[in-house]
Amino acid sequence: MTFPLVIRGAMVLEDAATPFSETAKDIVVDAGRIVSIAPTGGPLPDGARIVDGANRLATPGLVNAHTHSQSSAMAGFADAVSHPAFMWLTQAHTAGRPAEEIRIATLLTALHMIRSGSTAAIDHFPGQRFTAGDIDAVAAAWIESGVRAVLGLRFFDGAFSDIMPSGAAIPDRLRAAVESNTLLRPQPLAELKELIPEAVARWDGREDRLRIFPAPSNPMRCTDEALLYCAEIAEARDLGIHTHLLETAKQTHGAQAQYGCTMVAHLDALGILSDRWSCAHSVWVDEADIARLAARGAIVVHNPESNSRLGSGIAPVPQMLKAGVTVALGTDGAGANDNMDMHSAMRAAAVLHRPMQPSPAEWITATDAMTMATTAGAAALRRPGLGRLAPGADADIVLHRLDSPWWAQINDPVAQLVLAETGASVDGVLVAGNVLMENGKVLAFDEAAVLAEARAMARTLRTRNADLFSLANIIAEGVN
Ligand SMILES: [Zn+2]
C-alpha cells in the first residue's frame, strides 16, 4: 500500500524544453510516479505527506550515465598522472574488497549523488573479476541507498593489455606480486555465463529501481564470443549493455592492431551494435564511427571532466549531435572526476567545445547539456519515464533552495541549472516517490556513519594493497 505525497508550492522546471513559469505548483506523487502538477492551493489527497516546496525550484533528478561506485573514496587522489598510472592507482584503491567495503563505497557514491541532485546512475562495477558475493553486496547497497541504479557488471575475458606498463623499470618483486594477482586475470566466459544470468534473476527490477546490465570493461578486453553473448542475453532479457569505448588514443591503436579496423566498425561487423548499447567516453571515434553509432541508435556517454582530468582527449560531441547520436552524460568515477557532480559535468559539456567553434550557433547549449543529463541519460538506462517532471513520469525530483546566490533571480532556469548551480542549493531529493533528503538532511541512510566508515576503509586498503600502491607509484613516475 502506498500513500500519496505532495510537494507543495514549488516552482517547477519540467524539462529542458518546456517553457517555464514562476507559478507556485503542487506536485502530487503516488506509487513512485507523478500523478499531477497543478497551481498550488487545490485540494490535497487524503493522508498525503507534505514536502514544503516554498521558495524552491523542483527539477528532474539528474542521470549520471557513467560512474564507478568502487572508486568513490578517491576524490583528489593523484592529480596529474597518465591513464595507465591512474588505472593502477584505481586497482590499488579497489582490489580485494570484502562485502562491507563494497557496501560503504556504494553508499558513498549515493551520497555524492543525493547531495548534488543526481537520482540515477549507471555503476560500471567492479574493476576486477567478480564473484556472486560481490554482486550481492553492491546490489543490496544500491537498494539500501534509495537511489535508482543500473548495475553494469563489468567483465573481461581477455587481457587488460592497454594498461600494462610498457617501459618502466619495475622491480622483480613487484612484478611478481602483480602477476600473481588473480583479480586481473581474464574471467572465463563459462563463469560469466553463470554469474550474469543469476544476477539478473536475483536483482534485475528489484523495487522497480535497480537494473542489471552486462557491461564489457572495454570490447578489446573481451573475446568476440563474450561480446556476442552479451548481445544475446540483453536481447533475451531486455537489458541494456554498458561499456567503456575508445577512451584513449592507445586503445584506438590497439583496436586497429587487434581487429584491423576501428573498434566501432568491429562491433558493427559482429552485428551487435544497437540502441541497447551505452558507450562511455567514445573520444577516439572517426566520422564513419559516428555515422555507425547514429545508424544503430547506440548511445554515447560523454565524460568531459574525466577526459580532461586524465588528458584522454575531447570527444567530438558537436559532430555526434549533428549526426543524430543520442549523447548522455556521466561524471566517471571519483578517481577520474573527484566530485561526481552532474552540474559541473553539464557545465563542462556546454562550454568545452566553444573555443574551437567560432560560431555560437554551432555551440552546445545549456539546453543540450541538460538534455544529456536527463532524457538522454534515461535512454541509456532504458527508462523513458526518467528525466522529466510530468504526470506519469517517475517521481525522481530534486528541490533547489532559491535563496542561494545564483538563484537570486530567475533569468533562465535551464542556463542557471547548467552554468550556475553547483549542487550546493540542493536540499530535497525524491527517488521513486521516496524522500531521500529533506530540508538538507539525508533521510535515506546514516550519512555520518557512512563517512566515518569510508575513512576507516581508506586506511585498511592502504595496508592491504601496499604492493599495488608501490607499482602504481612507479608507473606514475615514468610510464605512459
Ligand atoms: Zn569509467
Boltz pocket constraint, residues with backbone or C-beta under 6 A from the ligand:
constraints:
  - pocket:
      binder: B
      contacts: [[A, 66], [A, 67], [A, 68], [A, 124], [A, 244], [A, 280], [A, 332], [A, 333]]
      max_distance: 6.0
